[in-house]
Amino acid sequence: MTRRQLLIATAAASTMGAGVTATQGLTVASVNGQVDIQSEQALSVTNIEVRGSDASFSRIGDDNTSLQVAVESNVGDTFEIIPTIENSGADSLAVRFTFDIPADIQITAIQFQNVNGSNIVQSDVEEYVANIPGKSTQDISIEFDIRDTAQPGSKDISVDVDPLSTDE
């Protein structure tokens, strides 16, 4: 074997070793990705009820993890949105609720309607986090009021419901 053939054989063996390492790393990353996908598939919004507005329209997003509500209310009125959130997975999920609401509407309370859920805590200005038990359906009561400075007309609210992690 010449020196040149020896160098090529050594380079080929080094490259093959790196490929095996990269493939093993990819397998681990794929498993981690499947856990996230399972969490996303386990969480869904199944129903929306609106109480206390003069007129309302509600819609569940195409991926079943968001909702949109339009309400017609008077200045100073209060109204409530009650989405039903389902966790079909075996493990409980940490879930983030992210709100997109007009400046003249404020959230006055957010809580589980039934006693199976844990507390819902505020994590940012318009974000809340809750723990939803596995194999359960939870009704979340979200109360709003319209400030005195609001302009007349329809008000649109969007809520994204995202799983943060499984909680074993």
C-alpha positions as CSV (number, residue, x, y, z in Angstrom):
1,M,0.0,0.0,0.0
2,T,1.5,3.3,-1.0
3,R,1.5,6.4,1.3
4,R,-1.2,8.1,-0.8
5,Q,-3.5,5.0,-0.6
6,L,-2.9,4.9,3.2
7,L,-3.9,8.6,3.6
8,I,-7.1,8.1,1.5
9,A,-8.1,5.0,3.5
10,T,-7.5,6.9,6.8
11,A,-9.6,9.8,5.6
12,A,-12.4,7.5,4.5
13,A,-12.4,5.7,7.8
14,S,-12.6,9.1,9.7
15,T,-15.5,10.3,7.5
16,M,-17.4,7.1,8.1
17,G,-17.0,7.4,11.8
18,A,-18.3,11.0,11.7
19,G,-21.3,9.9,9.8
20,V,-22.2,7.2,12.3
21,T,-21.9,9.8,15.1
22,A,-24.1,12.3,13.2
23,T,-26.7,9.6,12.6
24,Q,-26.8,8.6,16.3
25,G,-27.3,12.2,17.2
26,L,-30.1,12.6,14.7
27,T,-31.9,9.6,16.2
28,V,-31.9,11.2,19.6
29,A,-33.2,14.5,18.2
30,S,-35.9,12.7,16.3
31,V,-37.2,11.0,19.5
32,N,-37.2,14.4,21.3
33,G,-39.2,15.9,18.3
34,Q,-41.8,13.1,18.6
35,V,-42.5,14.0,22.2
36,D,-43.3,17.6,21.2
37,I,-45.5,16.4,18.3
38,Q,-47.4,14.1,20.6
39,S,-48.0,17.0,23.0
40,E,-49.3,19.2,20.2
41,Q,-51.6,16.4,18.9
42,A,-52.9,15.7,22.4
43,L,-54.1,19.3,23.0
44,S,-57.1,20.7,21.3
45,V,-59.9,23.3,21.7
46,T,-63.2,21.5,21.3
47,N,-65.8,24.1,22.0
48,I,-66.3,27.9,22.7
49,E,-69.1,29.5,24.6
50,V,-69.5,33.3,24.9
51,R,-71.7,34.9,27.7
52,G,-72.7,38.4,28.4
53,S,-72.2,40.2,25.0
54,D,-75.0,41.7,22.8
55,A,-73.8,39.6,19.9
56,S,-70.9,37.3,19.3
57,F,-69.1,35.2,16.8
58,S,-66.6,32.5,17.7
59,R,-64.4,30.2,15.7
60,I,-61.9,27.4,16.5
61,G,-58.7,27.6,14.4
62,D,-57.9,25.0,11.7
63,D,-55.3,23.3,13.9
64,N,-57.7,23.2,16.9
65,T,-55.2,25.0,19.1
66,S,-56.5,28.6,18.7
67,L,-59.8,30.4,18.9
68,Q,-61.1,33.7,17.8
69,V,-64.1,35.6,19.2
70,A,-65.8,38.8,18.0
71,V,-68.1,40.5,20.5
72,E,-70.4,43.5,20.3
73,S,-70.9,45.0,23.8
74,N,-71.4,48.4,25.3
75,V,-68.7,50.4,27.1
76,G,-68.4,49.2,30.7
77,D,-69.9,45.8,29.9
78,T,-68.4,42.5,31.0
79,F,-68.4,39.3,29.0
80,E,-67.0,35.8,29.4
81,I,-65.4,33.3,27.0
82,I,-65.4,29.7,28.0
83,P,-63.3,27.5,25.7
84,T,-63.2,23.8,26.3
85,I,-59.7,22.4,26.2
86,E,-59.0,18.7,25.8
87,N,-55.8,16.9,26.7
88,S,-56.2,13.4,25.1
89,G,-52.6,12.4,26.1
90,A,-51.9,10.2,29.1
91,D,-49.6,12.8,30.7
92,S,-50.5,16.2,32.1
93,L,-49.5,19.2,29.9
94,A,-48.2,22.6,30.8
95,V,-50.2,24.8,28.5
96,R,-49.7,28.5,27.6
97,F,-52.6,30.8,26.7
98,T,-51.5,33.8,24.6
99,F,-54.1,36.5,24.1
100,D,-54.3,39.1,21.3
101,I,-56.9,41.6,22.6
102,P,-57.6,45.3,21.8
103,A,-56.2,47.9,24.3
104,D,-59.7,48.8,25.5
105,I,-60.5,45.3,26.7
106,Q,-58.9,43.8,29.7
107,I,-58.9,40.3,31.3
108,T,-60.4,40.5,34.8
109,A,-60.2,36.8,35.7
110,I,-59.1,33.4,34.2
111,Q,-59.8,30.2,36.0
112,F,-60.8,26.5,35.6
113,Q,-64.6,26.1,35.9
114,N,-64.2,22.6,37.4
115,V,-62.0,21.7,40.3
116,N,-59.8,19.2,38.3
117,G,-57.3,21.8,37.1
118,S,-54.5,23.5,39.0
119,N,-54.2,27.3,39.3
120,I,-53.7,29.4,36.1
121,V,-50.9,31.9,36.6
122,Q,-49.9,34.9,34.6
123,S,-46.5,34.6,32.9
124,D,-46.5,37.8,30.9
125,V,-48.7,40.8,30.0
126,E,-51.2,38.7,27.9
127,E,-49.9,35.2,28.6
128,Y,-51.1,32.7,31.2
129,V,-49.8,29.1,32.0
130,A,-51.8,26.2,33.4
131,N,-51.4,22.5,34.0
132,I,-54.0,20.3,32.3
133,P,-54.2,16.8,33.6
134,G,-53.9,13.9,31.2
135,K,-57.1,12.3,29.7
136,S,-59.2,15.3,30.7
137,T,-61.4,18.0,29.4
138,Q,-61.3,21.4,31.1
139,D,-63.6,24.4,30.7
140,I,-61.6,27.7,31.2
141,S,-63.6,30.7,32.2
142,I,-62.0,34.0,30.9
143,E,-63.7,37.1,32.0
144,F,-63.2,40.5,30.2
145,D,-64.5,44.0,30.6
146,I,-64.6,46.9,28.2
147,R,-63.1,50.1,29.5
148,D,-64.9,53.4,29.6
149,T,-62.6,54.8,26.9
150,A,-63.6,52.1,24.3
151,Q,-64.9,53.1,20.9
152,P,-68.3,51.6,19.8
153,G,-68.1,48.6,17.6
154,S,-67.1,45.0,17.4
155,K,-64.1,43.8,19.4
156,D,-61.9,40.9,18.2
157,I,-60.0,38.6,20.5
158,S,-57.6,35.8,19.5
159,V,-56.3,33.1,21.9
160,D,-53.5,30.6,21.1
161,V,-53.3,27.5,23.2
162,D,-49.8,26.0,23.0
163,P,-48.4,23.0,24.9
164,L,-45.1,23.8,26.7
165,S,-44.2,20.3,27.8
166,T,-45.4,17.0,29.1
167,D,-45.4,16.8,32.9
168,E,-44.7,13.2,34.1
